[in-house]
Amino acid sequence: MKLINLTPHPVRIYVGDQAVVDQRPDGPMARCAETRQDAGTVTVDGHEIPVSVVGFGAVTGLPDPQPGVLYVVSRATAEAVPDRDDVVYPDGQ
């Protein structure tokens, strides 16, 4: 399996104390736009505070699936394409 890192950060995978993968970013980042909708206001200590509903928008920079390839992206980007089983995100340290 080949990893393609579409994040701006190196990705390191460890087995025990040894890094077995040290993947630098492979090019432009895959990104997910955010959408925001006004959800009114709430009053806190006499102050009106605006509230928004934030969701996922369009994903850009994510190549089409390729056999034997996993794309490493941000969590927000991965969650915006739940139908893609070739998209993963780092979790934990």
Buried (B, 14 or more C-beta within 10 A) or exposed (E): EEBBBBBEEEBEEEEEEEEEEEBEBBEEBBBBEEEEEEEEEEEEEEEEEEEEEEEBEEBEBBEEEEEEEBBBBBEBBBEBBEEBEBBBBBEEE
